[in-house]
Amino acid sequence: MSLGDPAFWRSFYQRKQGNTFEWFVSATAAARALAPRLPRAGRILHLGCGTSRLGPLLAARGFDVTNVDYDESCLVAARTHAAPLAAEWAAVGGACEWVRHDMRELPSSWTSRFDAVVDKGGLCAAVFAGEAHAAAACREAARCCTPKAQMHWLTDDPPEQRVELLRAALPDFDIVGTLIELEADAEDGEESDLSSHEREYYVYSARRRV
């Protein structure tokens, strides 16, 4: 099984037995890197969310976050762990929901719905299913964006492996890749990819041309 196979993720999250896991960097480090790239408020689509705490952290900043993944077990685990925080989000105008969808085929009702899209490792997994799969996910994300929204992918893939795919999938968007500085990228009680300290990470941002 490859990272692009849904069966891989079903098996992966079953082994976690309801515990959360952060792919690549911690949710705190990801939120810190994304913060200057996000609007001041609005709706955020979080693709390939897994059990990440990124969505809840954004909700705590006042965003209305829709977390999407195609594995139901990880959504249940993420929802359960975050449930005690709902009042905290509501106090600042934030919210979080977890819904099961394939990134390649999001609901038609979501057209022009979101003010930003974030992804921490989801596109990397999609690439293992083939570049056509990844490109379809990018186009669906773009369809779900408002005209001024930006999309942001956090990954360890260098520009030569990612920029051309994004440009080909999103010809009406400008693509910018930025190497990000990571400070302490792990927290007590937050399980993450232990090899993250040995890698360089990038945020690839897409903005629709006017």
Residue pairs with C-beta under 8 A, 6 or more apart in sequence:
1 7
1 8
1 11
2 8
2 128
2 129
3 124
3 125
3 128
4 125
4 126
4 127
4 128
4 129
4 130
4 133
5 128
5 129
6 70
6 71
9 50
9 69
9 70
9 71
9 74
9 125
10 71
10 73
13 50
13 51
13 71
13 73
13 74
13 77
14 73
16 51
16 77
18 76
18 77
18 80
19 51
19 77
19 191
20 51
20 52
20 53
20 77
20 78
20 81
20 190
20 191
21 50
21 51
21 52
21 191
21 192
22 30
22 52
22 53
22 120
22 190
22 191
22 192
22 193
23 50
23 52
23 120
23 121
23 192
23 193
24 30
24 120
24 121
24 154
24 155
24 156
24 192
24 193
24 196
24 199
24 201
25 33
25 120
25 154
25 182
25 185
25 192
25 193
25 196
25 201
26 185
26 186
26 187
26 190
26 192
27 52
27 53
27 54
27 56
27 57
27 120
27 190
28 53
28 57
28 185
28 187
28 190
29 182
29 183
29 184
29 185
29 186
30 52
30 54
30 118
30 120
30 154
31 54
31 57
31 58
31 61
32 183
33 154
33 180
33 182
33 201
33 203
34 58
34 118
34 152
34 154
34 203
35 61
37 116
37 150
37 152
37 203
37 205
38 44
38 58
38 63
38 116
38 118
38 152
39 115
39 116
39 149
41 62
41 63
41 93
41 115
42 63
42 64
42 114
42 115
42 116
43 63
43 64
43 65
43 66
43 113
43 114
43 115
43 116
44 55
44 58
44 63
44 64
44 65
44 66
44 114
44 115
44 116
44 117
44 118
45 66
45 68
45 110
45 113
45 114
45 116
45 117
45 118
45 141
45 144
45 145
46 52
46 54
46 55
46 58
46 65
46 66
46 67
46 68
46 117
46 118
46 119
47 68
47 103
47 117
47 118
47 119
47 122
47 123
47 137
47 141
48 68
48 69
48 103
48 119
48 120
48 121
48 122
48 123
48 125
48 126
49 55
49 67
49 68
49 69
49 74
49 75
49 78
49 98
49 122
50 69
50 71
50 74
50 78
50 121
50 122
51 74
51 77
51 78
51 81
52 78
52 120
53 81
53 82
53 190
54 118
54 120
55 65
55 67
55 78
55 82
55 96
55 98
56 65
56 82
56 85
56 89
56 96
58 65
58 94
58 118
59 65
59 85
59 89
59 94
59 95
59 96
60 85
60 88
60 89
60 92
60 94
61 92
61 94
62 92
62 93
62 94
63 94
64 94
64 95
65 94
65 95
65 96
65 97
66 97
66 99
66 114
67 75
67 78
67 96
67 97
67 98
67 99
68 98
68 99
68 100
68 101
68 103
68 106
69 75
69 98
69 100
69 101
69 122
70 100
70 101
70 102
70 103
71 100
72 100
75 98
75 99
75 100
78 98
79 98
82 96
85 96
86 95
86 96
89 95
89 96
101 107
103 122
103 126
103 136
103 137
103 140
103 141
104 126
104 133
104 136
104 137
104 140
105 136
105 140
106 140
106 141
106 143
106 144
110 143
110 144
111 143
111 144
112 143
112 144
112 145
112 146
112 147
113 144
113 145
113 146
114 144
114 145
114 146
114 149
115 145
115 146
115 148
115 149
116 145
116 149
116 150
116 151
116 152
117 141
117 144
117 145
117 149
117 150
117 151
117 152
118 151
118 152
118 153
118 154
119 141
119 151
119 152
119 153
119 154
120 154
121 154
121 155
122 137
122 153
123 134
123 137
123 138
123 153
123 155
124 155
124 156
124 157
126 133
126 134
126 137
127 133
127 134
127 157
127 165
131 165
134 165
134 169
135 165
135 168
135 169
136 169
138 151
138 165
138 166
138 169
138 170
138 206
139 169
139 170
141 151
142 151
142 170
142 172
142 173
142 206
142 208
145 151
145 208
147 208
148 208
149 208
150 205
150 206
150 207
151 173
151 205
151 206
152 203
152 204
152 205
152 206
153 162
153 166
153 203
153 204
154 180
154 201
154 202
154 203
155 162
155 201
155 202
155 204
156 199
156 200
156 201
156 202
157 202
158 200
158 202
159 177
159 202
162 177
162 202
162 204
163 175
163 177
163 204
166 173
166 175
166 204
166 206
167 173
167 175
170 206
172 208
172 209
173 206
173 207
173 208
173 209
174 206
174 207
174 209
175 204
175 205
175 206
176 204
176 205
176 207
177 202
177 203
177 204
177 205
178 202
178 203
178 204
178 205
179 200
179 201
179 202
180 201
180 202
180 203
182 196
182 201
185 192
185 196
185 197
186 192
186 196
